């Protein structure tokens, strides 16, 4: 495997850029487009390059991922490299200087929706898989492209875990950005809070109605002013957070609302976990309305991969080789697929990716000059992780 960014010839870079451009040109916005065309494109490229990819489907039969496996033939660990192939919506095309699905290359940038997040990463990992097929030391390399990431369902990863005989020993996620190696993130607790009122005519003199929306608003104000009772957590110095993200209720102008639903997102640390968050949420809700109902929607714990893990060490050393500088480890506030995997005991990091701009906004771009270091880093990290003891 490669271990020097100066040894990558121009043909490899040109091939990565061509594939990334083709991927950008196939719309795969998670809320609008079928993922099958972009998955087919990745699948066919891998097959044309001598690999044996397979499409993975969810329980309904919808394609949600492409998986390729490179097996050494020698017993050893399984490393999975994963990048999302779906994207955020493109928004108003009139706000784009170039068509969002043009895949244009100009001024050293690949332009278009998904150029940064994360179709350039997909193209890089496809080429890493091709390079790895020439031989890995021990164990198995899985390269996964997930088309159900931006929905938050992470259906591609779930389908992958169902498709393989046993979970991988470690996972690296191919998100953009190379200022750090993300070794952990806050978790979350998401809930819907159902407040009840009494319906009445909004114009009646007696004012007999009880407004459920007023209760929801009172709860939202309590959350906005709250200091979460969280012990210090050195790994997550920014602490937990709670945010009301949606309030629903009411049916027209003349009726006092008798139902209201409030959505809340609580970001968790190891010190402020699901148990602490659930207790705080109940106390806060019932202080407003003892009859309210709490419906938990989803929960993932915070996670942290220790510096001694082989995964972290492999990518730390590989990053220094590839970028010519130390790339520190850090944790992040938003959750990611790593929370799902960590909950299943699978160490997961977000490895350094391409430099970028305007992610999830108009005129998204990825920096072509940053592609080779990322490619070299992955090749070197695979070599180190899957080397003989």
C-alpha atoms as a printed R data frame, in Angstrom:
    type eleno elety resid chain resno       x       y       z
1   ATOM     1    CA   UNK     A     1   0.000   0.000   0.000
2   ATOM     2    CA   UNK     A     2   1.090   3.600  -0.540
3   ATOM     3    CA   UNK     A     3   2.753   5.528   2.263
4   ATOM     4    CA   UNK     A     4   3.922   8.714   0.521
5   ATOM     5    CA   UNK     A     5   1.768  11.483  -0.857
6   ATOM     6    CA   UNK     A     6   4.426  12.263  -3.476
7   ATOM     7    CA   UNK     A     7   4.209   8.751  -4.940
8   ATOM     8    CA   UNK     A     8   0.592   9.065  -6.147
9   ATOM     9    CA   UNK     A     9   0.655   9.614  -9.883
10  ATOM    10    CA   UNK     A    10  -1.589  12.064 -11.694
11  ATOM    11    CA   UNK     A    11  -3.657   9.264 -13.195
12  ATOM    12    CA   UNK     A    12  -4.970   8.240  -9.753
13  ATOM    13    CA   UNK     A    13  -5.950  11.808  -8.862
14  ATOM    14    CA   UNK     A    14  -7.612  12.325 -12.256
15  ATOM    15    CA   UNK     A    15  -9.543   9.089 -11.829
16  ATOM    16    CA   UNK     A    16 -10.772  10.095  -8.351
17  ATOM    17    CA   UNK     A    17 -11.900  13.508  -9.619
18  ATOM    18    CA   UNK     A    18 -13.705  11.966 -12.603
19  ATOM    19    CA   UNK     A    19 -15.586   9.512 -10.416
20  ATOM    20    CA   UNK     A    20 -16.457  12.190  -7.855
21  ATOM    21    CA   UNK     A    21 -17.757  14.462 -10.624
22  ATOM    22    CA   UNK     A    22 -19.909  11.653 -12.020
23  ATOM    23    CA   UNK     A    23 -21.292  10.951  -8.563
24  ATOM    24    CA   UNK     A    24 -22.174  14.633  -8.016
25  ATOM    25    CA   UNK     A    25 -23.961  14.658 -11.384
26  ATOM    26    CA   UNK     A    26 -26.391  11.985 -10.142
27  ATOM    27    CA   UNK     A    27 -28.844  13.662  -7.717
28  ATOM    28    CA   UNK     A    28 -29.177  11.695  -4.489
29  ATOM    29    CA   UNK     A    29 -30.804  14.169  -2.113
30  ATOM    30    CA   UNK     A    30 -32.053  12.093   0.788
31  ATOM    31    CA   UNK     A    31 -35.501  13.664   0.912
32  ATOM    32    CA   UNK     A    32 -36.173  13.720  -2.841
33  ATOM    33    CA   UNK     A    33 -34.274  11.202  -4.942
34  ATOM    34    CA   UNK     A    34 -34.144   7.443  -5.239
35  ATOM    35    CA   UNK     A    35 -30.705   6.266  -4.102
36  ATOM    36    CA   UNK     A    36 -30.552   3.463  -6.627
37  ATOM    37    CA   UNK     A    37 -28.973   5.368  -9.582
38  ATOM    38    CA   UNK     A    38 -26.032   6.685  -7.567
39  ATOM    39    CA   UNK     A    39 -25.556   3.312  -5.863
40  ATOM    40    CA   UNK     A    40 -25.566   1.630  -9.282
41  ATOM    41    CA   UNK     A    41 -22.916   4.059 -10.503
42  ATOM    42    CA   UNK     A    42 -20.623   3.262  -7.555
43  ATOM    43    CA   UNK     A    43 -21.365  -0.459  -7.867
44  ATOM    44    CA   UNK     A    44 -20.546  -0.541 -11.568
45  ATOM    45    CA   UNK     A    45 -17.307   1.436 -11.120
46  ATOM    46    CA   UNK     A    46 -16.125  -1.019  -8.489
47  ATOM    47    CA   UNK     A    47 -17.077  -3.985 -10.676
48  ATOM    48    CA   UNK     A    48 -15.347  -2.473 -13.720
49  ATOM    49    CA   UNK     A    49 -12.202  -2.154 -11.603
50  ATOM    50    CA   UNK     A    50 -12.001  -5.810 -10.722
51  ATOM    51    CA   UNK     A    51 -13.846  -5.792  -7.406
52  ATOM    52    CA   UNK     A    52 -16.966  -7.721  -6.425
53  ATOM    53    CA   UNK     A    53 -19.397  -5.212  -4.901
54  ATOM    54    CA   UNK     A    54 -22.926  -5.961  -3.829
55  ATOM    55    CA   UNK     A    55 -25.982  -3.824  -3.315
56  ATOM    56    CA   UNK     A    56 -27.539  -3.954   0.142
57  ATOM    57    CA   UNK     A    57 -31.250  -3.370   0.709
58  ATOM    58    CA   UNK     A    58 -33.338  -2.414   3.717
59  ATOM    59    CA   UNK     A    59 -36.241  -4.461   5.072
60  ATOM    60    CA   UNK     A    60 -38.562  -3.074   2.390
61  ATOM    61    CA   UNK     A    61 -36.211  -4.131  -0.405
62  ATOM    62    CA   UNK     A    62 -35.012  -0.601  -1.236
63  ATOM    63    CA   UNK     A    63 -31.290  -0.377  -2.080
64  ATOM    64    CA   UNK     A    64 -29.535   1.593   0.665
65  ATOM    65    CA   UNK     A    65 -25.827   0.793   0.336
66  ATOM    66    CA   UNK     A    66 -22.982  -0.698  -1.677
67  ATOM    67    CA   UNK     A    67 -20.473  -2.978   0.039
68  ATOM    68    CA   UNK     A    68 -17.176  -4.319  -1.293
69  ATOM    69    CA   UNK     A    69 -15.020  -6.751   0.670
70  ATOM    70    CA   UNK     A    70 -11.273  -7.282   0.277
71  ATOM    71    CA   UNK     A    71 -10.146 -10.467   2.033
72  ATOM    72    CA   UNK     A    72  -6.505 -11.211   2.768
73  ATOM    73    CA   UNK     A    73  -6.940 -14.924   3.323
74  ATOM    74    CA   UNK     A    74  -5.132 -14.607   6.656
75  ATOM    75    CA   UNK     A    75  -7.123 -14.476   9.864
76  ATOM    76    CA   UNK     A    76  -7.239 -10.983  11.340
77  ATOM    77    CA   UNK     A    77  -9.430  -7.990  12.179
78  ATOM    78    CA   UNK     A    78 -12.130  -6.464   9.996
79  ATOM    79    CA   UNK     A    79 -11.836  -2.755   9.228
80  ATOM    80    CA   UNK     A    80 -14.767  -0.926   7.630
81  ATOM    81    CA   UNK     A    81 -14.358   2.365   5.741
82  ATOM    82    CA   UNK     A    82 -17.719   4.083   5.276
83  ATOM    83    CA   UNK     A    83 -18.784   7.210   3.391
84  ATOM    84    CA   UNK     A    84 -22.285   8.492   2.758
85  ATOM    85    CA   UNK     A    85 -23.359   8.712  -0.885
86  ATOM    86    CA   UNK     A    86 -26.662  10.520  -0.344
87  ATOM    87    CA   UNK     A    87 -26.709  14.287   0.197
88  ATOM    88    CA   UNK     A    88 -28.590  17.143   1.774
89  ATOM    89    CA   UNK     A    89 -31.214  18.845  -0.450
90  ATOM    90    CA   UNK     A    90 -29.851  21.286  -3.031
91  ATOM    91    CA   UNK     A    91 -32.265  24.107  -2.180
92  ATOM    92    CA   UNK     A    92 -32.989  26.940  -4.611
93  ATOM    93    CA   UNK     A    93 -30.970  26.330  -7.817
94  ATOM    94    CA   UNK     A    94 -31.037  30.070  -8.561
95  ATOM    95    CA   UNK     A    95 -28.708  30.605  -5.598
96  ATOM    96    CA   UNK     A    96 -26.044  28.400  -7.182
97  ATOM    97    CA   UNK     A    97 -23.386  29.923  -9.439
98  ATOM    98    CA   UNK     A    98 -23.164  26.543 -11.214
99  ATOM    99    CA   UNK     A    99 -25.840  23.845 -11.484
100 ATOM   100    CA   UNK     A   100 -25.905  21.921  -8.196
101 ATOM   101    CA   UNK     A   101 -25.684  18.619 -10.077
102 ATOM   102    CA   UNK     A   102 -23.220  19.702 -12.747
103 ATOM   103    CA   UNK     A   103 -20.109  18.232 -11.136
104 ATOM   104    CA   UNK     A   104 -18.013  21.026 -12.630
105 ATOM   105    CA   UNK     A   105 -14.296  21.344 -11.917
106 ATOM   106    CA   UNK     A   106 -12.952  24.876 -11.806
107 ATOM   107    CA   UNK     A   107 -10.369  26.860  -9.883
108 ATOM   108    CA   UNK     A   108  -9.068  23.772  -8.125
109 ATOM   109    CA   UNK     A   109 -12.508  22.902  -6.787
110 ATOM   110    CA   UNK     A   110 -15.081  20.215  -7.510
111 ATOM   111    CA   UNK     A   111 -18.442  21.984  -7.425
112 ATOM   112    CA   UNK     A   112 -21.933  20.759  -6.631
113 ATOM   113    CA   UNK     A   113 -24.174  19.235  -4.018
114 ATOM   114    CA   UNK     A   114 -22.352  16.419  -2.304
115 ATOM   115    CA   UNK     A   115 -18.918  17.422  -3.601
116 ATOM   116    CA   UNK     A   116 -17.784  17.787   0.014
117 ATOM   117    CA   UNK     A   117 -20.375  15.728   1.880
118 ATOM   118    CA   UNK     A   118 -19.384  13.172   0.866
119 ATOM   119    CA   UNK     A   119 -19.093  12.085  -2.768
120 ATOM   120    CA   UNK     A   120 -15.429  12.994  -3.051
121 ATOM   121    CA   UNK     A   121 -14.942  10.775  -0.013
122 ATOM   122    CA   UNK     A   122 -16.834   7.990  -1.791
123 ATOM   123    CA   UNK     A   123 -14.581   8.354  -4.851
124 ATOM   124    CA   UNK     A   124 -11.451   8.283  -2.667
125 ATOM   125    CA   UNK     A   125 -12.563   5.166  -0.789
126 ATOM   126    CA   UNK     A   126 -13.486   3.422  -4.048
127 ATOM   127    CA   UNK     A   127  -9.888   3.906  -5.160
128 ATOM   128    CA   UNK     A   128  -8.594   2.780  -1.756
129 ATOM   129    CA   UNK     A   129 -10.593  -0.430  -2.232
130 ATOM   130    CA   UNK     A   130  -9.037  -0.871  -5.681
131 ATOM   131    CA   UNK     A   131  -5.543  -0.340  -4.258
132 ATOM   132    CA   UNK     A   132  -6.238  -2.718  -1.351
133 ATOM   133    CA   UNK     A   133  -7.278  -5.454  -3.784
134 ATOM   134    CA   UNK     A   134  -3.586  -5.726  -4.699
135 ATOM   135    CA   UNK     A   135  -3.033  -7.148  -1.242
136 ATOM   136    CA   UNK     A   136  -3.568  -6.446   2.451
137 ATOM   137    CA   UNK     A   137  -1.612  -7.950   5.311
138 ATOM   138    CA   UNK     A   138  -4.205  -9.778   7.382
139 ATOM   139    CA   UNK     A   139  -7.932  -9.742   8.011
140 ATOM   140    CA   UNK     A   140 -10.556  -8.077   5.843
141 ATOM   141    CA   UNK     A   141 -11.296  -4.610   4.539
142 ATOM   142    CA   UNK     A   142 -14.913  -3.541   4.039
143 ATOM   143    CA   UNK     A   143 -15.684  -0.407   2.037
144 ATOM   144    CA   UNK     A   144 -19.265   0.774   2.455
145 ATOM   145    CA   UNK     A   145 -21.228   3.530   0.731
146 ATOM   146    CA   UNK     A   146 -24.352   4.490   2.667
147 ATOM   147    CA   UNK     A   147 -27.295   6.035   0.809
148 ATOM   148    CA   UNK     A   148 -29.488   6.548   3.867
149 ATOM   149    CA   UNK     A   149 -27.289   8.756   6.053
150 ATOM   150    CA   UNK     A   150 -28.723  12.255   5.675
151 ATOM   151    CA   UNK     A   151 -32.172  10.951   6.613
152 ATOM   152    CA   UNK     A   152 -30.817  10.155  10.075
153 ATOM   153    CA   UNK     A   153 -32.071   6.586   9.708
154 ATOM   154    CA   UNK     A   154 -28.611   5.284   8.786
155 ATOM   155    CA   UNK     A   155 -30.292   2.499   6.854
156 ATOM   156    CA   UNK     A   156 -27.162   1.648   4.901
157 ATOM   157    CA   UNK     A   157 -25.149   0.934   8.021
158 ATOM   158    CA   UNK     A   158 -28.016  -1.027   9.535
159 ATOM   159    CA   UNK     A   159 -28.284  -3.123   6.341
160 ATOM   160    CA   UNK     A   160 -24.522  -3.654   6.437
161 ATOM   161    CA   UNK     A   161 -24.609  -4.948  10.015
162 ATOM   162    CA   UNK     A   162 -27.374  -7.351   8.993
163 ATOM   163    CA   UNK     A   163 -25.479  -8.515   5.900
164 ATOM   164    CA   UNK     A   164 -22.120  -9.395   7.458
165 ATOM   165    CA   UNK     A   165 -21.639 -12.522   9.593
166 ATOM   166    CA   UNK     A   166 -20.160 -10.521  12.464
167 ATOM   167    CA   UNK     A   167 -19.678  -6.806  13.197
168 ATOM   168    CA   UNK     A   168 -16.419  -5.171  12.097
169 ATOM   169    CA   UNK     A   169 -13.700  -4.621  14.650
170 ATOM   170    CA   UNK     A   170 -13.441  -0.926  13.796
171 ATOM   171    CA   UNK     A   171 -15.013   1.671  11.501
172 ATOM   172    CA   UNK     A   172 -13.759   4.912   9.984
173 ATOM   173    CA   UNK     A   173 -16.279   7.413   8.608
174 ATOM   174    CA   UNK     A   174 -15.331   9.471   5.556
175 ATOM   175    CA   UNK     A   175 -16.675  12.915   6.359
176 ATOM   176    CA   UNK     A   176 -14.990  16.090   5.011
177 ATOM   177    CA   UNK     A   177 -12.518  18.260   6.917
178 ATOM   178    CA   UNK     A   178  -8.962  17.539   8.055
179 ATOM   179    CA   UNK     A   179  -8.374  19.697  11.117
180 ATOM   180    CA   UNK     A   180  -8.743  16.705  13.457
181 ATOM   181    CA   UNK     A   181  -9.595  13.038  13.864
182 ATOM   182    CA   UNK     A   182 -12.994  12.853  15.550
183 ATOM   183    CA   UNK     A   183 -12.836  10.127  18.193
184 ATOM   184    CA   UNK     A   184 -16.175  10.754  19.894
185 ATOM   185    CA   UNK     A   185 -19.365  12.730  19.906
186 ATOM   186    CA   UNK     A   186 -22.251  13.627  22.138
187 ATOM   187    CA   UNK     A   187 -25.233  11.336  22.038
188 ATOM   188    CA   UNK     A   188 -28.858  12.384  22.001
189 ATOM   189    CA   UNK     A   189 -32.281  11.769  23.470
190 ATOM   190    CA   UNK     A   190 -35.174  12.836  21.250
191 ATOM   191    CA   UNK     A   191 -38.725  13.011  22.518
192 ATOM   192    CA   UNK     A   192 -42.191  14.291  21.692
193 ATOM   193    CA   UNK     A   193 -44.108  15.920  24.536
194 ATOM   194    CA   UNK     A   194 -47.869  15.819  24.333
195 ATOM   195    CA   UNK     A   195 -49.749  18.568  26.188
196 ATOM   196    CA   UNK     A   196 -53.527  18.474  26.674
197 ATOM   197    CA   UNK     A   197 -55.924  21.397  26.973
198 ATOM   198    CA   UNK     A   198 -59.657  22.059  26.793
199 ATOM   199    CA   UNK     A   199 -61.199  23.203  23.516
200 ATOM   200    CA   UNK     A   200 -63.493  26.198  23.451
201 ATOM   201    CA   UNK     A   201 -64.458  29.068  21.163
202 ATOM   202    CA   UNK     A   202 -61.607  31.568  21.192
203 ATOM   203    CA   UNK     A   203 -64.117  34.393  21.342
204 ATOM   204    CA   UNK     A   204 -66.275  33.253  24.260
205 ATOM   205    CA   UNK     A   205 -66.610  35.663  27.159
206 ATOM   206    CA   UNK     A   206 -66.195  33.071  29.931
207 ATOM   207    CA   UNK     A   207 -62.756  32.013  28.624
208 ATOM   208    CA   UNK     A   208 -63.387  28.404  29.658
209 ATOM   209    CA   UNK     A   209 -60.794  26.933  27.304
210 ATOM   210    CA   UNK     A   210 -57.372  25.712  28.379
211 ATOM   211    CA   UNK     A   211 -54.785  26.364  25.690
212 ATOM   212    CA   UNK     A   212 -52.452  23.404  25.126
213 ATOM   213    CA   UNK     A   213 -50.161  25.562  22.997
214 ATOM   214    CA   UNK     A   214 -49.646  27.884  25.961
215 ATOM   215    CA   UNK     A   215 -48.373  24.911  27.974
216 ATOM   216    CA   UNK     A   216 -46.023  23.932  25.131
217 ATOM   217    CA   UNK     A   217 -44.752  27.505  24.937
218 ATOM   218    CA   UNK     A   218 -44.192  27.622  28.703
219 ATOM   219    CA   UNK     A   219 -42.186  24.413  28.459
220 ATOM   220    CA   UNK     A   220 -40.122  25.821  25.571
221 ATOM   221    CA   UNK     A   221 -39.270  28.900  27.642
222 ATOM   222    CA   UNK     A   222 -38.183  26.709  30.572
223 ATOM   223    CA   UNK     A   223 -35.866  24.775  28.258
224 ATOM   224    CA   UNK     A   224 -34.409  27.979  26.819
225 ATOM   225    CA   UNK     A   225 -33.569  29.228  30.317
226 ATOM   226    CA   UNK     A   226 -32.440  25.899  31.772
227 ATOM   227    CA   UNK     A   227 -29.001  25.042  33.100
228 ATOM   228    CA   UNK     A   228 -28.774  21.287  32.706
229 ATOM   229    CA   UNK     A   229 -27.674  19.582  35.950
230 ATOM   230    CA   UNK     A   230 -24.629  17.924  34.400
231 ATOM   231    CA   UNK     A   231 -21.439  16.958  36.259
232 ATOM   232    CA   UNK     A   232 -18.214  17.985  34.491
233 ATOM   233    CA   UNK     A   233 -17.036  15.633  31.760
234 ATOM   234    CA   UNK     A   234 -13.439  16.235  30.663
235 ATOM   235    CA   UNK     A   235 -14.021  14.496  27.344
236 ATOM   236    CA   UNK     A   236 -16.954  16.803  26.515
237 ATOM   237    CA   UNK     A   237 -16.053  20.170  28.063
238 ATOM   238    CA   UNK     A   238 -18.842  21.963  26.185
239 ATOM   239    CA   UNK     A   239 -21.389  19.868  28.101
240 ATOM   240    CA   UNK     A   240 -24.897  18.716  27.185
241 ATOM   241    CA   UNK     A   241 -27.613  20.829  25.550
242 ATOM   242    CA   UNK     A   242 -31.391  20.835  25.161
243 ATOM   243    CA   UNK     A   243 -33.253  22.400  22.243
244 ATOM   244    CA   UNK     A   244 -36.956  22.629  21.435
245 ATOM   245    CA   UNK     A   245 -37.052  22.029  17.699
246 ATOM   246    CA   UNK     A   246 -40.777  22.054  16.845
247 ATOM   247    CA   UNK     A   247 -44.178  22.908  18.315
248 ATOM   248    CA   UNK     A   248 -47.396  21.714  16.686
249 ATOM   249    CA   UNK     A   249 -51.044  22.351  17.543
250 ATOM   250    CA   UNK     A   250 -54.158  24.342  16.813
251 ATOM   251    CA   UNK     A   251 -56.815  24.201  14.105
252 ATOM   252    CA   UNK     A   252 -57.786  27.636  12.895
253 ATOM   253    CA   UNK     A   253 -58.422  30.981  14.553
254 ATOM   254    CA   UNK     A   254 -61.658  30.345  16.430
255 ATOM   255    CA   UNK     A   255 -60.766  27.278  18.511
256 ATOM   256    CA   UNK     A   256 -58.685  27.153  21.693
257 ATOM   257    CA   UNK     A   257 -56.189  24.321  21.003
258 ATOM   258    CA   UNK     A   258 -56.792  21.230  23.110
259 ATOM   259    CA   UNK     A   259 -53.660  19.422  21.898
260 ATOM   260    CA   UNK     A   260 -50.066  20.470  21.373
261 ATOM   261    CA   UNK     A   261 -46.923  18.493  20.648
262 ATOM   262    CA   UNK     A   262 -43.438  19.734  21.380
263 ATOM   263    CA   UNK     A   263 -40.277  18.127  19.962
264 ATOM   264    CA   UNK     A   264 -37.086  18.268  21.980
265 ATOM   265    CA   UNK     A   265 -33.506  17.252  21.194
266 ATOM   266    CA   UNK     A   266 -31.219  16.713  24.207
267 ATOM   267    CA   UNK     A   267 -27.499  16.254  23.515
268 ATOM   268    CA   UNK     A   268 -25.890  13.839  25.950
269 ATOM   269    CA   UNK     A   269 -22.434  13.431  27.426
270 ATOM   270    CA   UNK     A   270 -21.129  10.458  29.358
271 ATOM   271    CA   UNK     A   271 -21.794  12.329  32.622
272 ATOM   272    CA   UNK     A   272 -25.263  13.470  31.512
273 ATOM   273    CA   UNK     A   273 -26.617  10.278  29.999
274 ATOM   274    CA   UNK     A   274 -30.079   9.017  29.082
275 ATOM   275    CA   UNK     A   275 -31.027   8.384  32.710
276 ATOM   276    CA   UNK     A   276 -30.077  11.919  33.786
277 ATOM   277    CA   UNK     A   277 -31.735  13.459  30.735
278 ATOM   278    CA   UNK     A   278 -34.954  11.493  31.185
279 ATOM   279    CA   UNK     A   279 -35.185  12.550  34.822
280 ATOM   280    CA   UNK     A   280 -34.548  16.223  33.991
281 ATOM   281    CA   UNK     A   281 -37.042  16.128  31.132
282 ATOM   282    CA   UNK     A   282 -39.785  14.617  33.299
283 ATOM   283    CA   UNK     A   283 -39.233  17.171  36.063
284 ATOM   284    CA   UNK     A   284 -39.376  20.042  33.576
285 ATOM   285    CA   UNK     A   285 -42.414  18.776  31.689
286 ATOM   286    CA   UNK     A   286 -44.497  17.898  34.727
287 ATOM   287    CA   UNK     A   287 -43.750  21.238  36.345
288 ATOM   288    CA   UNK     A   288 -45.701  22.748  33.442
289 ATOM   289    CA   UNK     A   289 -48.357  20.073  33.043
290 ATOM   290    CA   UNK     A   290 -48.599  17.020  35.345
291 ATOM   291    CA   UNK     A   291 -50.878  15.370  32.773
292 ATOM   292    CA   UNK     A   292 -48.458  15.683  29.867
293 ATOM   293    CA   UNK     A   293 -47.235  12.547  28.130
294 ATOM   294    CA   UNK     A   294 -43.591  11.965  27.197
295 ATOM   295    CA   UNK     A   295 -42.939   9.881  24.089
296 ATOM   296    CA   UNK     A   296 -39.292   8.906  23.604
297 ATOM   297    CA   UNK     A   297 -38.452   8.761  19.898
298 ATOM   298    CA   UNK     A   298 -34.808   7.702  19.857
299 ATOM   299    CA   UNK     A   299 -31.707   7.581  22.009
300 ATOM   300    CA   UNK     A   300 -28.001   7.057  21.388
301 ATOM   301    CA   UNK     A   301 -25.313   7.390  24.047
302 ATOM   302    CA   UNK     A   302 -22.258   9.606  23.798
303 ATOM   303    CA   UNK     A   303 -19.113   7.749  22.820
304 ATOM   304    CA   UNK     A   304 -15.355   8.120  22.994
305 ATOM   305    CA   UNK     A   305 -12.641   5.957  21.431
306 ATOM   306    CA   UNK     A   306  -9.528   5.882  23.606
307 ATOM   307    CA   UNK     A   307  -6.120   6.999  22.321
308 ATOM   308    CA   UNK     A   308  -4.680   3.517  22.851
309 ATOM   309    CA   UNK     A   309  -7.077   1.870  20.390
310 ATOM   310    CA   UNK     A   310  -5.381   0.411  17.310
311 ATOM   311    CA   UNK     A   311  -7.867   2.314  15.134
312 ATOM   312    CA   UNK     A   312  -6.887   5.707  16.563
313 ATOM   313    CA   UNK     A   313  -3.182   4.950  16.477
314 ATOM   314    CA   UNK     A   314  -3.314   3.719  12.871
315 ATOM   315    CA   UNK     A   315  -5.089   6.828  11.614
316 ATOM   316    CA   UNK     A   316  -3.050   9.214  13.751
317 ATOM   317    CA   UNK     A   317   0.226   7.921  12.326
318 ATOM   318    CA   UNK     A   318  -1.175   7.665   8.796
319 ATOM   319    CA   UNK     A   319  -2.480  11.234   8.940
320 ATOM   320    CA   UNK     A   320   0.921  12.576   9.931
321 ATOM   321    CA   UNK     A   321   2.528  10.709   7.026
322 ATOM   322    CA   UNK     A   322  -0.062  11.925   4.524
323 ATOM   323    CA   UNK     A   323  -0.539  15.539   5.593
324 ATOM   324    CA   UNK     A   324   2.987  16.187   6.794
325 ATOM   325    CA   UNK     A   325   1.705  17.524  10.090
326 ATOM   326    CA   UNK     A   326   0.230  16.289  13.326
327 ATOM   327    CA   UNK     A   327  -3.541  15.872  13.112
328 ATOM   328    CA   UNK     A   328  -4.970  15.996  16.658
329 ATOM   329    CA   UNK     A   329  -7.885  13.995  17.997
330 ATOM   330    CA   UNK     A   330 -11.046  15.725  19.177
331 ATOM   331    CA   UNK     A   331 -14.730  15.178  19.943
332 ATOM   332    CA   UNK     A   332 -17.706  16.875  18.329
333 ATOM   333    CA   UNK     A   333 -21.104  18.134  19.423
334 ATOM   334    CA   UNK     A   334 -23.298  16.644  16.664
335 ATOM   335    CA   UNK     A   335 -23.991  12.928  16.596
336 ATOM   336    CA   UNK     A   336 -23.036  10.655  13.710
337 ATOM   337    CA   UNK     A   337 -23.100   7.021  12.638
338 ATOM   338    CA   UNK     A   338 -20.413   6.436  15.249
339 ATOM   339    CA   UNK     A   339 -23.030   6.713  17.996
340 ATOM   340    CA   UNK     A   340 -25.032   3.870  16.473
341 ATOM   341    CA   UNK     A   341 -21.932   1.736  16.025
342 ATOM   342    CA   UNK     A   342 -20.473   2.544  19.431
343 ATOM   343    CA   UNK     A   343 -23.747   1.477  21.033
344 ATOM   344    CA   UNK     A   344 -23.000  -1.924  19.496
345 ATOM   345    CA   UNK     A   345 -19.462  -1.958  20.845
346 ATOM   346    CA   UNK     A   346 -17.730  -1.016  17.569
347 ATOM   347    CA   UNK     A   347 -14.966   1.629  17.902
348 ATOM   348    CA   UNK     A   348 -15.591   4.362  15.325
349 ATOM   349    CA   UNK     A   349 -13.773   7.507  14.254
350 ATOM   350    CA   UNK     A   350 -14.328  10.228  11.672
351 ATOM   351    CA   UNK     A   351 -11.065  10.262   9.751
352 ATOM   352    CA   UNK     A   352  -9.676  13.385   8.081
353 ATOM   353    CA   UNK     A   353 -11.261  14.143   4.711
354 ATOM   354    CA   UNK     A   354 -11.071  16.730   1.970
355 ATOM   355    CA   UNK     A   355 -10.999  20.463   2.567
356 ATOM   356    CA   UNK     A   356 -14.314  22.053   1.651
357 ATOM   357    CA   UNK     A   357 -16.671  25.001   1.698
358 ATOM   358    CA   UNK     A   358 -20.411  25.750   1.810
359 ATOM   359    CA   UNK     A   359 -21.406  22.339   3.094
360 ATOM   360    CA   UNK     A   360 -25.214  21.896   3.015
361 ATOM   361    CA   UNK     A   361 -25.436  25.353   1.389
362 ATOM   362    CA   UNK     A   362 -25.418  26.753  -2.137
363 ATOM   363    CA   UNK     A   363 -22.129  26.489  -4.057
364 ATOM   364    CA   UNK     A   364 -20.735  23.549  -2.106
365 ATOM   365    CA   UNK     A   365 -17.176  22.655  -3.092
366 ATOM   366    CA   UNK     A   366 -14.349  20.252  -2.339
367 ATOM   367    CA   UNK     A   367 -10.684  21.167  -2.680
368 ATOM   368    CA   UNK     A   368  -9.010  18.961  -5.280
369 ATOM   369    CA   UNK     A   369  -5.537  19.605  -3.830
370 ATOM   370    CA   UNK     A   370  -6.611  17.890  -0.598
371 ATOM   371    CA   UNK     A   371  -7.634  14.638  -2.325
372 ATOM   372    CA   UNK     A   372  -4.199  13.019  -2.572
373 ATOM   373    CA   UNK     A   373  -3.310  13.395   1.140
374 ATOM   374    CA   UNK     A   374  -6.651  11.877   2.116
375 ATOM   375    CA   UNK     A   375  -6.159   8.981  -0.308
376 ATOM   376    CA   UNK     A   376  -2.632   8.338   0.976
377 ATOM   377    CA   UNK     A   377  -3.833   8.539   4.585
378 ATOM   378    CA   UNK     A   378  -6.459   5.864   4.026
379 ATOM   379    CA   UNK     A   379  -4.060   3.566   2.191
380 ATOM   380    CA   UNK     A   380  -1.493   3.954   4.962
381 ATOM   381    CA   UNK     A   381  -4.078   3.521   7.763
382 ATOM   382    CA   UNK     A   382  -5.372   0.321   6.148
383 ATOM   383    CA   UNK     A   383  -1.801  -0.959   5.859
384 ATOM   384    CA   UNK     A   384  -1.122  -0.230   9.527
385 ATOM   385    CA   UNK     A   385  -4.411  -1.552  10.900
386 ATOM   386    CA   UNK     A   386  -4.336  -4.755   8.837
387 ATOM   387    CA   UNK     A   387  -0.623  -5.457   9.216
388 ATOM   388    CA   UNK     A   388   0.762  -8.610  10.749
389 ATOM   389    CA   UNK     A   389   1.365  -8.340  14.514
